[in-house]
């Protein structure tokens, strides 16, 4: 998969400079995780965020 393919499927998710997150990219990533966490098949017991 080429970076351009990923850019088309998930605009804003591909970082040219990983050290510089734009507000829009942060919002996109946040929205992505919110969708993932609220998905019906997500089981809170599956993943442990606290180590």
PQR file of N, CA, C, O and H, with PARSE charges and radii, in Angstrom:
ATOM      1  N   UNK A   1       0.845  -1.200   0.000 -0.4000 1.5000
ATOM      2  CA  UNK A   1       0.000   0.000   0.000 -0.0000 2.0000
ATOM      3  C   UNK A   1       0.880   1.249   0.000  0.5500 1.7000
ATOM      4  O   UNK A   1       1.795   1.383   0.812 -0.5500 1.4000
ATOM      5  N   UNK A   2       0.586   2.144  -0.912 -0.4000 1.5000
ATOM      6  CA  UNK A   2       1.352   3.382  -0.989 -0.0000 2.0000
ATOM      7  C   UNK A   2       0.725   4.429  -0.068  0.5500 1.7000
ATOM      8  O   UNK A   2      -0.482   4.401   0.172 -0.5500 1.4000
ATOM      9  H   UNK A   2      -0.158   2.035  -1.572  0.4000 1.0000
ATOM     10  N   UNK A   3       1.532   5.343   0.443 -0.4000 1.5000
ATOM     11  CA  UNK A   3       1.002   6.406   1.310 -0.0000 2.0000
ATOM     12  C   UNK A   3      -0.151   7.165   0.661  0.5500 1.7000
ATOM     13  O   UNK A   3      -1.073   7.604   1.349 -0.5500 1.4000
ATOM     14  H   UNK A   3       2.513   5.366   0.248  0.4000 1.0000
ATOM     15  N   UNK A   4      -0.099   7.323  -0.674 -0.4000 1.5000
ATOM     16  CA  UNK A   4      -1.159   8.052  -1.364 -0.0000 2.0000
ATOM     17  C   UNK A   4      -2.490   7.306  -1.275  0.5500 1.7000
ATOM     18  O   UNK A   4      -3.551   7.929  -1.225 -0.5500 1.4000
ATOM     19  H   UNK A   4       0.650   6.966  -1.232  0.4000 1.0000
ATOM     20  N   UNK A   5      -2.436   5.964  -1.255 -0.4000 1.5000
ATOM     21  CA  UNK A   5      -3.656   5.167  -1.113 -0.0000 2.0000
ATOM     22  C   UNK A   5      -4.289   5.421   0.253  0.5500 1.7000
ATOM     23  O   UNK A   5      -5.505   5.579   0.367 -0.5500 1.4000
ATOM     24  H   UNK A   5      -1.574   5.457  -1.296  0.4000 1.0000
ATOM     25  N   UNK A   6      -3.453   5.456   1.280 -0.4000 1.5000
ATOM     26  CA  UNK A   6      -3.941   5.693   2.633 -0.0000 2.0000
ATOM     27  C   UNK A   6      -4.522   7.100   2.745  0.5500 1.7000
ATOM     28  O   UNK A   6      -5.530   7.319   3.416 -0.5500 1.4000
ATOM     29  H   UNK A   6      -2.466   5.327   1.187  0.4000 1.0000
ATOM     30  N   UNK A   7      -3.875   8.037   2.084 -0.4000 1.5000
ATOM     31  CA  UNK A   7      -4.334   9.425   2.105 -0.0000 2.0000
ATOM     32  C   UNK A   7      -5.733   9.538   1.512  0.5500 1.7000
ATOM     33  O   UNK A   7      -6.555  10.314   2.000 -0.5500 1.4000
ATOM     34  H   UNK A   7      -3.056   7.860   1.539  0.4000 1.0000
ATOM     35  N   UNK A   8      -6.008   8.762   0.454 -0.4000 1.5000
ATOM     36  CA  UNK A   8      -7.325   8.804  -0.184 -0.0000 2.0000
ATOM     37  C   UNK A   8      -8.391   8.201   0.725  0.5500 1.7000
ATOM     38  O   UNK A   8      -9.501   8.725   0.821 -0.5500 1.4000
ATOM     39  H   UNK A   8      -5.340   8.132   0.057  0.4000 1.0000
ATOM     40  N   UNK A   9      -8.051   7.098   1.393 -0.4000 1.5000
ATOM     41  CA  UNK A   9      -9.029   6.426   2.246 -0.0000 2.0000
ATOM     42  C   UNK A   9      -9.252   7.179   3.559  0.5500 1.7000
ATOM     43  O   UNK A   9     -10.373   7.232   4.065 -0.5500 1.4000
ATOM     44  H   UNK A   9      -7.149   6.672   1.316  0.4000 1.0000
ATOM     45  N   UNK A  10      -8.196   7.754   4.103 -0.4000 1.5000
ATOM     46  CA  UNK A  10      -8.281   8.453   5.385 -0.0000 2.0000
ATOM     47  C   UNK A  10      -7.596   9.814   5.292  0.5500 1.7000
ATOM     48  O   UNK A  10      -6.498   9.988   5.822 -0.5500 1.4000
ATOM     49  H   UNK A  10      -7.285   7.711   3.693  0.4000 1.0000
ATOM     50  N   UNK A  11      -8.224  10.772   4.633 -0.4000 1.5000
ATOM     51  CA  UNK A  11      -7.608  12.094   4.497 -0.0000 2.0000
ATOM     52  C   UNK A  11      -7.324  12.720   5.859  0.5500 1.7000
ATOM     53  O   UNK A  11      -8.181  12.719   6.743 -0.5500 1.4000
ATOM     54  H   UNK A  11      -9.115  10.631   4.203  0.4000 1.0000
ATOM     55  N   UNK A  12      -6.140  13.243   6.017 -0.4000 1.5000
ATOM     56  CA  UNK A  12      -5.784  13.875   7.281 -0.0000 2.0000
ATOM     57  C   UNK A  12      -5.103  12.927   8.243  0.5500 1.7000
ATOM     58  O   UNK A  12      -4.559  13.361   9.258 -0.5500 1.4000
ATOM     59  H   UNK A  12      -5.443  13.243   5.299  0.4000 1.0000
ATOM     60  N   UNK A  13      -5.124  11.624   7.936 -0.4000 1.5000
ATOM     61  CA  UNK A  13      -4.527  10.652   8.847 -0.0000 2.0000
ATOM     62  C   UNK A  13      -3.051  10.437   8.549  0.5500 1.7000
ATOM     63  O   UNK A  13      -2.310   9.957   9.407 -0.5500 1.4000
ATOM     64  H   UNK A  13      -5.566  11.272   7.111  0.4000 1.0000
ATOM     65  N   UNK A  14      -2.617  10.788   7.339 -0.4000 1.5000
ATOM     66  CA  UNK A  14      -1.226  10.589   6.958 -0.0000 2.0000
ATOM     67  C   UNK A  14      -0.419  11.832   7.311  0.5500 1.7000
ATOM     68  O   UNK A  14      -0.738  12.941   6.884 -0.5500 1.4000
ATOM     69  H   UNK A  14      -3.219  11.178   6.643  0.4000 1.0000
ATOM     70  N   UNK A  15       0.633  11.624   8.099 -0.4000 1.5000
ATOM     71  CA  UNK A  15       1.446  12.740   8.542 -0.0000 2.0000
ATOM     72  C   UNK A  15       2.735  12.820   7.743  0.5500 1.7000
ATOM     73  O   UNK A  15       3.477  11.843   7.640 -0.5500 1.4000
ATOM     74  H   UNK A  15       0.892  10.723   8.445  0.4000 1.0000
ATOM     75  N   UNK A  16       2.992  13.991   7.180 -0.4000 1.5000
ATOM     76  CA  UNK A  16       4.263  14.175   6.487 -0.0000 2.0000
ATOM     77  C   UNK A  16       5.373  14.368   7.511  0.5500 1.7000
ATOM     78  O   UNK A  16       6.488  13.878   7.339 -0.5500 1.4000
ATOM     79  H   UNK A  16       2.389  14.785   7.264  0.4000 1.0000
ATOM     80  N   UNK A  17       5.050  15.086   8.573 -0.4000 1.5000
ATOM     81  CA  UNK A  17       5.988  15.276   9.668 -0.0000 2.0000
ATOM     82  C   UNK A  17       5.291  14.855  10.958  0.5500 1.7000
ATOM     83  O   UNK A  17       4.477  15.610  11.490 -0.5500 1.4000
ATOM     84  H   UNK A  17       4.144  15.485   8.713  0.4000 1.0000
ATOM     85  N   UNK A  18       5.595  13.662  11.468 -0.4000 1.5000
ATOM     86  CA  UNK A  18       4.911  13.102  12.638 -0.0000 2.0000
ATOM     87  C   UNK A  18       5.006  13.992  13.873  0.5500 1.7000
ATOM     88  O   UNK A  18       4.188  13.875  14.785 -0.5500 1.4000
ATOM     89  H   UNK A  18       6.256  13.048  11.035  0.4000 1.0000
ATOM     90  N   UNK A  19       6.001  14.882  13.906 -0.4000 1.5000
ATOM     91  CA  UNK A  19       6.174  15.739  15.074 -0.0000 2.0000
ATOM     92  C   UNK A  19       5.208  16.914  15.075  0.5500 1.7000
ATOM     93  O   UNK A  19       5.025  17.580  16.094 -0.5500 1.4000
ATOM     94  H   UNK A  19       6.666  14.977  13.165  0.4000 1.0000
ATOM     95  N   UNK A  20       4.589  17.162  13.923 -0.4000 1.5000
ATOM     96  CA  UNK A  20       3.690  18.307  13.821 -0.0000 2.0000
ATOM     97  C   UNK A  20       2.263  17.853  13.526  0.5500 1.7000
ATOM     98  O   UNK A  20       1.896  17.612  12.376 -0.5500 1.4000
ATOM     99  H   UNK A  20       4.737  16.621  13.095  0.4000 1.0000
ATOM    100  N   UNK A  21       1.471  17.743  14.584 -0.4000 1.5000
ATOM    101  CA  UNK A  21       0.063  17.387  14.421 -0.0000 2.0000
ATOM    102  C   UNK A  21      -0.757  18.667  14.305  0.5500 1.7000
ATOM    103  O   UNK A  21      -0.664  19.557  15.150 -0.5500 1.4000
ATOM    104  H   UNK A  21       1.769  17.938  15.518  0.4000 1.0000
ATOM    105  N   UNK A  22      -1.550  18.744  13.262 -0.4000 1.5000
ATOM    106  CA  UNK A  22      -2.431  19.896  13.130 -0.0000 2.0000
ATOM    107  C   UNK A  22      -3.691  19.650  13.949  0.5500 1.7000
ATOM    108  O   UNK A  22      -3.999  18.512  14.301 -0.5500 1.4000
ATOM    109  H   UNK A  22      -1.626  18.021  12.575  0.4000 1.0000
ATOM    110  N   UNK A  23      -4.410  20.714  14.247 -0.4000 1.5000
ATOM    111  CA  UNK A  23      -5.659  20.596  15.004 -0.0000 2.0000
ATOM    112  C   UNK A  23      -6.619  19.641  14.294  0.5500 1.7000
ATOM    113  O   UNK A  23      -7.287  18.826  14.930 -0.5500 1.4000
ATOM    114  H   UNK A  23      -4.160  21.639  13.962  0.4000 1.0000
ATOM    115  N   UNK A  24      -6.676  19.756  12.966 -0.4000 1.5000
ATOM    116  CA  UNK A  24      -7.584  18.917  12.185 -0.0000 2.0000
ATOM    117  C   UNK A  24      -7.202  17.447  12.300  0.5500 1.7000
ATOM    118  O   UNK A  24      -8.071  16.587  12.448 -0.5500 1.4000
ATOM    119  H   UNK A  24      -6.134  20.418  12.449  0.4000 1.0000
ATOM    120  N   UNK A  25      -5.899  17.155  12.232 -0.4000 1.5000
ATOM    121  CA  UNK A  25      -5.446  15.767  12.322 -0.0000 2.0000
ATOM    122  C   UNK A  25      -5.751  15.187  13.702  0.5500 1.7000
ATOM    123  O   UNK A  25      -6.159  14.032  13.821 -0.5500 1.4000
ATOM    124  H   UNK A  25      -5.194  17.854  12.112  0.4000 1.0000
ATOM    125  N   UNK A  26      -5.550  15.997  14.742 -0.4000 1.5000
ATOM    126  CA  UNK A  26      -5.860  15.544  16.100 -0.0000 2.0000
ATOM    127  C   UNK A  26      -7.350  15.243  16.222  0.5500 1.7000
ATOM    128  O   UNK A  26      -7.740  14.240  16.819 -0.5500 1.4000
ATOM    129  H   UNK A  26      -5.219  16.936  14.645  0.4000 1.0000
ATOM    130  N   UNK A  27      -8.185  16.122  15.651 -0.4000 1.5000
ATOM    131  CA  UNK A  27      -9.633  15.905  15.677 -0.0000 2.0000
ATOM    132  C   UNK A  27     -10.008  14.626  14.936  0.5500 1.7000
ATOM    133  O   UNK A  27     -10.871  13.873  15.386 -0.5500 1.4000
ATOM    134  H   UNK A  27      -7.868  16.938  15.166  0.4000 1.0000
ATOM    135  N   UNK A  28      -9.356  14.383  13.797 -0.4000 1.5000
ATOM    136  CA  UNK A  28      -9.637  13.179  13.017 -0.0000 2.0000
ATOM    137  C   UNK A  28      -9.284  11.927  13.799  0.5500 1.7000
ATOM    138  O   UNK A  28     -10.055  10.968  13.828 -0.5500 1.4000
ATOM    139  H   UNK A  28      -8.655  14.995  13.431  0.4000 1.0000
ATOM    140  N   UNK A  29      -8.117  11.937  14.433 -0.4000 1.5000
ATOM    141  CA  UNK A  29      -7.682  10.778  15.213 -0.0000 2.0000
ATOM    142  C   UNK A  29      -8.606  10.568  16.405  0.5500 1.7000
ATOM    143  O   UNK A  29      -8.973   9.437  16.725 -0.5500 1.4000
ATOM    144  H   UNK A  29      -7.491  12.717  14.409  0.4000 1.0000
ATOM    145  N   UNK A  30      -8.982  11.668  17.062 -0.4000 1.5000
ATOM    146  CA  UNK A  30      -9.892  11.579  18.201 -0.0000 2.0000
ATOM    147  C   UNK A  30     -11.235  10.992  17.775  0.5500 1.7000
ATOM    148  O   UNK A  30     -11.779  10.118  18.449 -0.5500 1.4000
ATOM    149  H   UNK A  30      -8.684  12.587  16.802  0.4000 1.0000
ATOM    150  N   UNK A  31     -11.764  11.475  16.658 -0.4000 1.5000
ATOM    151  CA  UNK A  31     -13.040  10.976  16.143 -0.0000 2.0000
ATOM    152  C   UNK A  31     -12.937   9.497  15.798  0.5500 1.7000
ATOM    153  O   UNK A  31     -13.865   8.725  16.037 -0.5500 1.4000
ATOM    154  H   UNK A  31     -11.323  12.185  16.110  0.4000 1.0000
ATOM    155  N   UNK A  32     -11.790   9.112  15.228 -0.4000 1.5000
ATOM    156  CA  UNK A  32     -11.576   7.712  14.872 -0.0000 2.0000
ATOM    157  C   UNK A  32     -11.636   6.826  16.111  0.5500 1.7000
ATOM    158  O   UNK A  32     -12.290   5.784  16.104 -0.5500 1.4000
ATOM    159  H   UNK A  32     -11.036   9.740  15.034  0.4000 1.0000
ATOM    160  N   UNK A  33     -10.949   7.245  17.178 -0.4000 1.5000
ATOM    161  CA  UNK A  33     -10.941   6.439  18.397 -0.0000 2.0000
ATOM    162  C   UNK A  33     -12.306   6.441  19.075  0.5500 1.7000
ATOM    163  O   UNK A  33     -12.712   5.428  19.645 -0.5500 1.4000
ATOM    164  H   UNK A  33     -10.417   8.092  17.184  0.4000 1.0000
ATOM    165  N   UNK A  34     -13.019   7.562  19.019 -0.4000 1.5000
ATOM    166  CA  UNK A  34     -14.358   7.604  19.594 -0.0000 2.0000
ATOM    167  C   UNK A  34     -15.283   6.635  18.866  0.5500 1.7000
ATOM    168  O   UNK A  34     -16.092   5.954  19.495 -0.5500 1.4000
ATOM    169  H   UNK A  34     -12.689   8.384  18.555  0.4000 1.0000
ATOM    170  N   UNK A  35     -15.165   6.573  17.542 -0.4000 1.5000
ATOM    171  CA  UNK A  35     -15.964   5.627  16.760 -0.0000 2.0000
ATOM    172  C   UNK A  35     -15.594   4.200  17.142  0.5500 1.7000
ATOM    173  O   UNK A  35     -16.464   3.344  17.307 -0.5500 1.4000
ATOM    174  H   UNK A  35     -14.508   7.127  17.030  0.4000 1.0000
ATOM    175  N   UNK A  36     -14.297   3.954  17.279 -0.4000 1.5000
ATOM    176  CA  UNK A  36     -13.817   2.616  17.635 -0.0000 2.0000
ATOM    177  C   UNK A  36     -14.322   2.210  19.014  0.5500 1.7000
ATOM    178  O   UNK A  36     -14.793   1.089  19.205 -0.5500 1.4000
ATOM    179  H   UNK A  36     -13.590   4.649  17.145  0.4000 1.0000
ATOM    180  N   UNK A  37     -14.222   3.128  19.971 -0.4000 1.5000
ATOM    181  CA  UNK A  37     -14.605   2.824  21.346 -0.0000 2.0000
ATOM    182  C   UNK A  37     -16.110   2.646  21.496  0.5500 1.7000
ATOM    183  O   UNK A  37     -16.565   1.904  22.366 -0.5500 1.4000
ATOM    184  H   UNK A  37     -13.840   4.039  19.815  0.4000 1.0000
ATOM    185  N   UNK A  38     -16.890   3.327  20.646 -0.4000 1.5000
ATOM    186  CA  UNK A  38     -18.345   3.247  20.765 -0.0000 2.0000
ATOM    187  C   UNK A  38     -18.936   2.139  19.893  0.5500 1.7000
ATOM    188  O   UNK A  38     -20.148   1.924  19.886 -0.5500 1.4000
ATOM    189  H   UNK A  38     -16.521   3.930  19.939  0.4000 1.0000
ATOM    190  N   UNK A  39     -18.065   1.436  19.154 -0.4000 1.5000
ATOM    191  CA  UNK A  39     -18.536   0.359  18.284 -0.0000 2.0000
ATOM    192  C   UNK A  39     -19.127  -0.768  19.133  0.5500 1.7000
ATOM    193  O   UNK A  39     -18.539  -1.140  20.148 -0.5500 1.4000
ATOM    194  H   UNK A  39     -17.081   1.611  19.160  0.4000 1.0000
ATOM    195  N   UNK A  40     -20.272  -1.315  18.738 -0.4000 1.5000
ATOM    196  CA  UNK A  40     -20.972  -2.351  19.515 -0.0000 2.0000
ATOM    197  C   UNK A  40     -20.103  -3.559  19.845  0.5500 1.7000
ATOM    198  O   UNK A  40     -20.300  -4.191  20.883 -0.5500 1.4000
ATOM    199  H   UNK A  40     -20.749  -1.013  17.913  0.4000 1.0000
ATOM    200  N   UNK A  41     -19.149  -3.888  18.982 -0.4000 1.5000
ATOM    201  CA  UNK A  41     -18.345  -5.089  19.206 -0.0000 2.0000
ATOM    202  C   UNK A  41     -17.166  -4.834  20.139  0.5500 1.7000
ATOM    203  O   UNK A  41     -16.426  -5.753  20.489 -0.5500 1.4000
ATOM    204  H   UNK A  41     -18.990  -3.374  18.139  0.4000 1.0000
ATOM    205  N   UNK A  42     -17.000  -3.564  20.541 -0.4000 1.5000
ATOM    206  CA  UNK A  42     -15.892  -3.239  21.439 -0.0000 2.0000
ATOM    207  C   UNK A  42     -16.207  -3.694  22.856  0.5500 1.7000
ATOM    208  O   UNK A  42     -17.247  -3.348  23.417 -0.5500 1.4000
ATOM    209  H   UNK A  42     -17.601  -2.817  20.257  0.4000 1.0000
ATOM    210  N   UNK A  43     -15.293  -4.475  23.426 -0.4000 1.5000
ATOM    211  CA  UNK A  43     -15.484  -4.959  24.784 -0.0000 2.0000
ATOM    212  C   UNK A  43     -14.471  -4.263  25.705  0.5500 1.7000
ATOM    213  O   UNK A  43     -13.268  -4.495  25.587 -0.5500 1.4000
ATOM    214  H   UNK A  43     -14.448  -4.756  22.970  0.4000 1.0000
ATOM    215  N   UNK A  44     -14.949  -3.415  26.616 -0.4000 1.5000
ATOM    216  CA  UNK A  44     -14.041  -2.672  27.505 -0.0000 2.0000
ATOM    217  C   UNK A  44     -13.065  -3.577  28.247  0.5500 1.7000
ATOM    218  O   UNK A  44     -11.939  -3.167  28.530 -0.5500 1.4000
ATOM    219  H   UNK A  44     -15.926  -3.226  26.712  0.4000 1.0000
ATOM    220  N   UNK A  45     -13.481  -4.802  28.565 -0.4000 1.5000
ATOM    221  CA  UNK A  45     -12.613  -5.718  29.295 -0.0000 2.0000
ATOM    222  C   UNK A  45     -11.485  -6.268  28.440  0.5500 1.7000
ATOM    223  O   UNK A  45     -10.496  -6.784  28.959 -0.5500 1.4000
ATOM    224  H   UNK A  45     -14.395  -5.135  28.335  0.4000 1.0000
ATOM    225  N   UNK A  46     -11.639  -6.154  27.114 -0.4000 1.5000
ATOM    226  CA  UNK A  46     -10.648  -6.693  26.185 -0.0000 2.0000
ATOM    227  C   UNK A  46      -9.323  -5.949  26.283  0.5500 1.7000
ATOM    228  O   UNK A  46      -8.251  -6.547  26.380 -0.5500 1.4000
ATOM    229  H   UNK A  46     -12.443  -5.734  26.692  0.4000 1.0000
ATOM    230  N   UNK A  47      -9.437  -4.617  26.254 -0.4000 1.5000
ATOM    231  CA  UNK A  47      -8.232  -3.791  26.271 -0.0000 2.0000
ATOM    232  C   UNK A  47      -8.081  -3.121  27.627  0.5500 1.7000
ATOM    233  O   UNK A  47      -9.048  -2.628  28.207 -0.5500 1.4000
ATOM    234  H   UNK A  47     -10.308  -4.132  26.175  0.4000 1.0000
ATOM    235  N   UNK A  48      -6.850  -3.114  28.117 -0.4000 1.5000
ATOM    236  CA  UNK A  48      -6.588  -2.441  29.378 -0.0000 2.0000
ATOM    237  C   UNK A  48      -5.677  -1.255  29.117  0.5500 1.7000
ATOM    238  O   UNK A  48      -4.522  -1.426  28.729 -0.5500 1.4000
ATOM    239  H   UNK A  48      -6.064  -3.514  27.646  0.4000 1.0000
ATOM    240  N   UNK A  49      -6.196  -0.056  29.327 -0.4000 1.5000
ATOM    241  CA  UNK A  49      -5.390   1.136  29.073 -0.0000 2.0000
ATOM    242  C   UNK A  49      -4.522   1.465  30.282  0.5500 1.7000
ATOM    243  O   UNK A  49      -3.501   2.141  30.155 -0.5500 1.4000
ATOM    244  H   UNK A  49      -7.135   0.083  29.642  0.4000 1.0000
ATOM    245  N   UNK A  50      -4.933   0.984  31.457 -0.4000 1.5000
ATOM    246  CA  UNK A  50      -4.137   1.211  32.663 -0.0000 2.0000
ATOM    247  C   UNK A  50      -3.207   0.026  32.869  0.5500 1.7000
ATOM    248  O   UNK A  50      -3.657  -1.116  32.962 -0.5500 1.4000
ATOM    249  H   UNK A  50      -5.763   0.435  31.560  0.4000 1.0000
ATOM    250  N   UNK A  51      -1.920   0.299  32.938 -0.4000 1.5000
ATOM    251  CA  UNK A  51      -0.955  -0.789  33.091 -0.0000 2.0000
ATOM    252  C   UNK A  51      -0.679  -1.073  34.561  0.5500 1.7000
ATOM    253  O   UNK A  51       0.112  -1.960  34.881 -0.5500 1.4000
ATOM    254  H   UNK A  51      -1.555   1.226  32.862  0.4000 1.0000
TER
END
